[in-house]
Amino acid sequence: MDGIEVTRRILAADGATQVLVLTTYDTDAHVYEALRAGASGFLVKDAPPEPVIEAIRAVATGDALLSPSVTRRLLNTVAATLPRSNSSHFAGLSTQDAELLRLISRGRTNAEIAGQLNLTAATVKTYVSRLLTRINARDRRHAVVLAYEHGLIRPGQ
């Protein structure tokens, strides 16, 4: 059987288990099927070891994670279907918050953001948590969708 069916069976047997799909198939169809099956993460096998380890840790703690290339394509698809809004929902965001949202939208992990902004991963985690609260987002993915919806970030940025 393939990884999608394995994911379905694992989650049917134990809904508390988190599944991270590591595959050579990077097509939208495989991504969507893995997510529909309940996978919490999706990485391509050519990912370097450090992001794979971080993905395992993220999924194990209940977070979700997608390969940056998958995230980009998924966001482009979602953004194309969202209505543009003139809301001032993001008007109070600092420059740092806007940069953090931009990096999150590019699929960057806390460790990658920390390295780029010369911060610790713990500090980035705190900043992300505060940002999510500020913009009333449930999680990182929701924050990115809101940012696209409100025109703060655009595909290809």
C-alpha positions as CSV (number, residue, x, y, z in Angstrom):
1,M,0.0,0.0,0.0
2,D,1.1,3.6,-0.4
3,G,1.9,6.2,2.2
4,I,-1.6,7.8,2.0
5,E,-3.3,4.5,2.8
6,V,-0.8,3.9,5.6
7,T,-1.6,7.4,7.0
8,R,-5.3,6.6,6.9
9,R,-4.9,3.3,8.7
10,I,-2.6,4.7,11.3
11,L,-4.9,7.5,12.2
12,A,-8.0,5.2,12.1
13,A,-6.3,2.9,14.6
14,D,-5.0,5.7,16.9
15,G,-6.4,9.3,16.3
16,A,-3.8,10.7,18.7
17,T,-0.9,9.7,16.5
18,Q,0.7,12.4,14.4
19,V,1.9,11.5,10.9
20,L,4.7,13.2,9.0
21,V,4.8,12.2,5.3
22,L,8.3,12.0,3.8
23,T,8.0,11.3,0.1
24,T,9.5,11.7,-3.3
25,Y,6.2,12.8,-4.7
26,D,5.8,16.6,-4.6
27,T,2.7,17.0,-6.6
28,D,-0.3,18.9,-5.5
29,A,-2.4,15.7,-5.7
30,H,-0.2,13.8,-3.3
31,V,-0.1,16.8,-0.9
32,Y,-3.9,17.1,-0.9
33,E,-4.4,13.4,-0.5
34,A,-1.9,13.3,2.4
35,L,-3.7,16.2,4.1
36,R,-7.1,14.7,3.5
37,A,-5.8,11.4,5.0
38,G,-4.9,13.4,8.2
39,A,-1.2,13.9,7.9
40,S,0.2,16.7,10.1
41,G,3.3,17.2,7.9
42,F,4.5,16.7,4.4
43,L,8.2,16.9,3.4
44,V,10.0,15.8,0.3
45,K,12.8,13.3,0.7
46,D,15.5,15.7,-0.6
47,A,15.1,17.9,2.5
48,P,18.3,18.3,4.5
49,P,18.5,16.4,7.8
50,E,18.0,19.4,10.1
51,P,14.6,20.4,8.7
52,V,13.4,16.8,8.8
53,I,14.4,16.6,12.5
54,E,12.7,19.9,13.2
55,A,9.6,18.7,11.3
56,I,9.5,15.5,13.4
57,R,9.7,17.6,16.6
58,A,7.0,20.0,15.4
59,V,4.6,17.3,14.4
60,A,5.2,15.4,17.6
61,T,4.2,18.5,19.6
62,G,1.0,18.9,17.7
63,D,2.1,21.5,15.1
64,A,1.7,21.1,11.4
65,L,4.5,21.5,8.9
66,L,4.8,21.5,5.1
67,S,7.8,21.7,2.8
68,P,8.4,25.3,1.8
69,S,7.7,24.5,-1.9
70,V,4.5,22.8,-0.9
71,T,3.5,25.7,1.3
72,R,4.1,28.2,-1.5
73,R,2.0,26.3,-4.0
74,L,-0.8,25.7,-1.4
75,L,-0.8,29.4,-0.4
76,N,-0.9,30.5,-4.0
77,T,-3.9,28.3,-4.6
78,V,-5.7,29.5,-1.5
79,A,-4.8,33.2,-2.2
80,A,-6.3,33.0,-5.6
81,T,-9.7,32.0,-4.1
82,L,-9.8,34.6,-1.3
83,P,-11.5,37.9,-1.6
84,R,-9.4,40.9,-1.1
85,S,-10.3,43.0,1.9
86,N,-9.5,46.6,2.8
87,S,-9.7,45.7,6.5
88,S,-7.3,47.5,8.9
89,H,-7.0,44.1,10.7
90,F,-3.2,44.4,10.4
91,A,-2.9,48.1,10.7
92,G,-1.3,48.0,14.1
93,L,1.5,45.5,13.2
94,S,5.1,46.5,13.7
95,T,7.7,46.1,11.0
96,Q,9.0,43.1,12.9
97,D,5.6,41.5,13.0
98,A,5.2,42.0,9.2
99,E,8.6,40.5,8.6
100,L,7.8,37.6,10.8
101,L,4.6,37.0,8.9
102,R,6.5,37.2,5.6
103,L,9.0,34.5,6.8
104,I,6.2,32.3,8.1
105,S,4.4,32.6,4.8
106,R,7.6,31.3,3.1
107,G,7.4,28.2,5.2
108,R,10.3,29.0,7.5
109,T,10.6,27.2,10.8
110,N,11.3,28.9,14.1
111,A,14.9,27.9,13.9
112,E,15.3,29.3,10.4
113,I,13.6,32.5,11.4
114,A,15.8,32.7,14.5
115,G,18.9,32.4,12.3
116,Q,17.8,35.0,9.8
117,L,16.8,37.5,12.5
118,N,19.6,36.8,14.9
119,L,17.3,35.6,17.7
120,T,17.0,32.4,19.6
121,A,14.4,29.9,18.6
122,A,12.6,30.4,22.0
123,T,12.4,34.1,21.3
124,V,10.9,33.5,17.9
125,K,8.4,31.1,19.4
126,T,7.3,33.8,21.8
127,Y,7.1,36.4,19.0
128,V,5.0,34.0,16.8
129,S,2.7,33.3,19.7
130,R,2.2,37.0,20.4
131,L,1.6,37.7,16.7
132,L,-1.0,35.0,16.5
133,T,-2.8,36.5,19.5
134,R,-2.6,40.0,18.0
135,I,-4.2,39.0,14.7
136,N,-6.6,36.5,16.3
137,A,-5.2,33.6,14.3
138,R,-5.5,30.0,15.4
139,D,-2.1,28.9,14.1
140,R,0.6,29.8,11.7
141,R,-1.4,28.6,8.6
142,H,-4.4,30.7,9.7
143,A,-2.1,33.7,10.1
144,V,-0.7,33.3,6.6
145,V,-4.2,33.0,5.2
146,L,-5.3,36.1,7.0
147,A,-2.3,38.0,5.8
148,Y,-3.0,37.0,2.2
149,E,-6.7,37.8,2.6
150,H,-5.9,41.2,3.9
151,G,-3.2,41.9,1.3
152,L,-0.3,42.1,3.7
153,I,1.6,39.5,1.7
154,R,1.1,38.4,-1.9
155,P,2.1,35.3,-3.8
156,G,5.8,35.4,-5.0
157,Q,6.9,37.8,-2.3
